[in-house]
């Protein structure tokens, strides 16, 4: 039985408490440093949102604690991903430099 092709996928709507994660698309021909800088800015924004929701939860201004938990998890996973990509980039650069020696 053949599979039907996907026509379109619509993003799920958020809870209203957390801004939807919209990663910055790198420009064509942008370098690794530019992409990494953009990713770091996205992680910084996610951490700021997480911190804002955590403060709101502590002060009692947050009605949905799940929003703070999700934002915190999203920021942590994003940071781990950016660190892993950076580490792989550094490993690749080191390997290339070792090959040239």
C-alpha positions as CSV (number, residue, x, y, z in Angstrom):
1,X,0.0,0.0,0.0
2,X,1.7,3.3,-1.1
3,X,1.9,6.1,1.4
4,X,0.1,9.4,0.6
5,X,2.4,12.4,0.2
6,X,2.3,15.1,2.9
7,X,0.7,18.2,1.5
8,X,1.3,20.7,4.3
9,X,2.0,20.8,8.0
10,X,0.6,23.5,10.2
11,X,2.4,24.4,13.4
12,X,0.6,23.7,16.7
13,X,-0.6,26.8,18.5
14,X,1.0,27.7,21.8
15,X,-0.6,28.0,25.2
16,X,-0.5,31.8,25.1
17,X,2.0,31.9,27.9
18,X,5.1,30.9,25.9
19,X,6.1,32.7,22.8
20,X,6.4,30.3,19.9
21,X,10.0,29.2,19.2
22,X,10.9,30.7,15.8
23,X,14.5,30.0,15.1
24,X,16.2,32.6,12.9
25,X,16.8,31.2,9.4
26,X,20.4,31.7,8.4
27,X,21.0,33.7,5.3
28,X,22.3,31.9,2.2
29,X,26.1,31.8,2.3
30,X,26.4,32.7,6.0
31,X,29.3,31.2,7.9
32,X,29.4,28.9,10.8
33,X,30.0,31.8,13.2
34,X,27.0,33.7,12.0
35,X,24.8,30.6,12.4
36,X,26.2,29.9,15.9
37,X,25.7,33.6,16.9
38,X,22.1,33.5,15.7
39,X,21.5,30.2,17.7
40,X,23.1,31.8,20.8
41,X,20.7,34.8,20.5
42,X,17.7,32.4,20.2
43,X,18.9,30.5,23.3
44,X,19.4,33.8,25.2
45,X,15.8,34.8,24.3
46,X,14.5,31.4,25.5
47,X,16.4,31.7,28.8
48,X,15.0,35.2,29.3
49,X,11.5,34.0,28.8
50,X,12.1,31.1,31.1
51,X,13.5,33.4,33.8
52,X,10.5,35.8,33.3
53,X,8.0,33.0,33.8
54,X,9.9,31.6,36.8
55,X,9.8,35.0,38.5
56,X,6.1,35.2,37.7
57,X,5.6,31.7,39.2
58,X,7.4,32.6,42.4
59,X,5.5,35.9,42.9
60,X,2.2,34.2,42.2
61,X,1.4,36.0,39.0
62,X,1.5,32.9,36.8
63,X,-1.7,30.9,36.6
64,X,-0.2,27.9,34.6
65,X,2.9,26.5,36.2
66,X,3.3,24.2,33.1
67,X,4.2,27.2,31.0
68,X,7.2,27.9,33.3
69,X,8.3,24.3,33.3
70,X,8.0,24.0,29.5
71,X,10.0,27.3,29.0
72,X,12.7,26.1,31.4
73,X,13.0,22.7,29.6
74,X,13.0,24.4,26.2
75,X,15.8,26.8,27.3
76,X,17.9,23.9,28.8
77,X,17.5,21.7,25.7
78,X,18.3,24.6,23.3
79,X,21.5,25.4,25.3
80,X,22.6,21.8,25.2
81,X,22.0,21.6,21.4
82,X,23.9,24.8,20.7
83,X,26.8,23.6,22.9
84,X,26.9,20.2,21.1
85,X,26.9,21.8,17.7
86,X,29.7,24.2,18.8
87,X,31.7,21.3,20.2
88,X,31.3,19.3,16.9
89,X,32.4,22.3,14.9
90,X,35.5,22.8,17.1
91,X,36.3,19.0,16.8
92,X,36.0,19.3,13.0
93,X,38.2,22.3,12.8
94,X,40.8,20.6,15.1
95,X,40.7,17.5,12.9
96,X,41.2,19.6,9.7
97,X,44.1,21.5,11.3
98,X,45.6,18.1,12.3
99,X,45.4,16.8,8.8
100,X,47.3,19.8,7.4
101,X,50.2,19.4,9.8
